Amino acid sequence: MTVHRTPLTRLEEGTPFARRHIGPDAEARAKMLAQVGFGSLDELTAAAVPEVIRSAEALQLPAARTEA
């Protein structure tokens, strides 16, 4: 039986799924914001989300749970 071993460098590259869901780094985020004409995510959100559905209060969520 042949065992397939993936080199560590290949594993460190991640997958398309992981890259898509981890999100942009600070540099990519700044570039995106500059492209659409905003200086921060807060400014973009304020322009995109109608004030009537925004909340200034923090959500009262339970603590995060583990996968165990």
Secondary structure, DSSP 8 states (H G I E B T S, - for coil): -------HHHHHT--HHHHHHH---HHHHHHHHHHHT-SSHHHHHHHHS-GGG---S-----------
